[in-house]
Amino acid sequence: MRSPAKPPAFTAAIIAGGRASRFGGTDKSSLLVSGTRIIERQLAALSPIAKEILIVSHDAARYAGLGIPVIHDVVEGAGPIGGIYTALVSARQPWVLALGCDMPFVSTPLFEALAAAIGDDVDAVVPRSPRGREPLCAIYARRAAPTFKRRLDEGARQLGDLIEELRVREISADALAALDDDGRLFENINTPHDYARAREVKQKR
């Protein structure tokens, strides 16, 4: 039996440029969940499969101890669209997995499932959770950078609207259900209440 083909190489970019206004400006990537900082949990999940890992942030000093390149936003204050655009124009690989810095429960199997769906016929691979598309845990083709740049020039800030212009391969919630036995795979931390819930998770996650 032939071994399955390896998915295309990709760069992982942790998008950490937000101001966390609903969390009082706190560095959400450094919050502890089960005794480990969120960003360290993400790096542990990404390291086995990502060819390259970057952090997109306006504060390089905050991540100096991680040994990961920190890329300053190309367009200041442009939100997730700006962060992903920065990753697309900075990455050395043809595909970029963009990951919000406030998602503590993402996993290597999830990233493997997304990477396996990469193809020349699409510009993005976007998972869907029960709450909808998850564009800040998705893979984008570097060739999509001009679309991001045009939308930035137009003043767009809604990532969901931009995605409508791309050729998207969506991974359904049903297809990912086996990787999400407790329904927390795409949970993110926007508020102190969210953080309180995340801290209730047992050490196994």
N, C-alpha and C positions, 0 to 999 in steps of 0.2 A: 504493500500500500504506500502510495506517495505521501510524503509529509505535506501538510498545508503550507502554502506560500506565506512567507513572513509579510506582515503589513508594511507599507512604506514607512521609512524613518520619519520621525517628527520631532519638532522642538516643543517643549512644554513651557508655557509662560504663565507664571502666577501673577495675576493682575491685582496689584496692591496699591493703586494710586488714589483710591477713594478717600474722602475726608471723614467718613464714619459719623456723619452729623447726628444720626439717630442714636449713636452710642457715645455722645459727648466727645468725639474726636479720638476715642481710644484706638490703639493699634490692634485691630481685630485679629490679625494674623498671629499675634503673640499671646492671645488668650489660651489658657490651659484647658484642655479637655482630656479627661482621664490621665492627668499628670503630664501631658505633653503639649507643647505649643502647636496650634493649628498648622502653622507653616511647616513644622517639622513632621507632622503627620502626613501632610501633602507630599513633601519631598520623599518620604519613605515609600509612598505609594507610586510616585512617578519614577523614582530612580531606576527600578528594574527594567523599564521599557523605553523611557525617553532618551533620544540620542543626545539631546542638549536641553538644559533647563535654564531659564531666565526668570528674573523677577522684574516686573515693570512697576516702578515707584518713583515718587519725587524725593524720597529720603533714603539715599544709599546707605547712610551710616547705620540706619536701623537694622540692616541685614548684613552688616559687615562680617559678622562671625560665622556666617553660613558657608562661605566659600562659593557662593553662587553669583554670577554676574548680575548686576542691577542696572537696568536700562531706564534712563529718565524719559518721561513722557515727551514724545515729539510735539504734541499739541497740548498745552497746559489746560487743565480744567475741562477736558472734553469727555469725561466719564468713561464708561466701558468701551465705547466706540474708539476713543482715543487710545485707550490702553491696548486694545487688540490691534489697532493700526500700528502702534509702536512695535508690538511683538512681530507683526507680519514683516515690517521693513527691517527688523533687526535679526531675525532668525536666519540660521544657515541651512535649515532643512526646508523642503518644499511644503510641509504641512505644520501647522501650529495648533497645539492643544491649549486653548485659553481657559484658565481656571481662576475663578474668584477666590480671593485669599481668605474668605470667611466660611468655607465649606469643610468642616472637620471630618466628615464620614465618607468621603470619596475613597475609591479603592483601586488597586492595580487591575483586578478583573474588569471593572467598569472601563478603565482607560483602554484595556485590551479590546473590549467589545467595540468601542468607538473607532479605534485604529483599524480594526478588521473591516470596517465599512468604508474606508477611504477608497476613492476611485477617481479615474480621470473624468468621469461623467458628472461629477458633483463639485461644488465649491465649498461645501460645509457638511459636516456630520453632526447633527444636533439631537441629543436625547430628549425624550419627553417623559416627564414625571406626571403623577396625578394632578399636579397644579398647572401643567402646561410645559411648553418648551423651556429648555435650560441652556440659554445661549452663553452663559458664563461657566459652562462645563462642556465645551464643544470643540470640535476640530475644524479649522479653517484652512483653505488652500492659500498659500502665499500670493498666488495670482489674483486673489480677491482684494488685494491692497488698494488698487485704484478705486474700487467701489467705496471702500471705507474713506479714502481721501476725499472723494467727491462729496460724500454725505457730510463729512466734517466741514468742508468748505461751504456747504449749504447751511451749516449751523445745526445739523441734526444731532440729537442726543439719545434717541430711542433705538436701542440695539434690535429690538424685536421688529421694528419697521424696516431696518436695513436688511435683515435676514430675508425678508420677502423678495428682495431683488436678487438673491443668490439661488443657485441650484442646490437644494438641500436634500440630503438623505436623512430622514428622521428615524430614530430608533425608538420604538414604541415603549410605553411603560410596561406593557405585557412582556415584551422581549427582554426587559431588564429586571423583571420581577424576581427571578432566581438569584439576582445579585443584591437584592434589597429586602431581606427577610423581615426587617423591622420598620421598613418604610422611612428610613432616615438618610438614605444614600445622598440625596440632593439637598438636605437640610442646610440652611445657611444662617448665620448669626447677624441680624441687623439691629437688635435691641437687647437691653439687659434681660428682658424676659426670655428671648431666644437663648441667650447664654445660660440662663438658669436651667432651662430644659436640657440643653446639651450636656451640662455638667452632671445630670442625673444618669447619663449613659454609663453602663458598666464598663469595666476595664477592657473587656473583650473587643470593644470598638475603638 
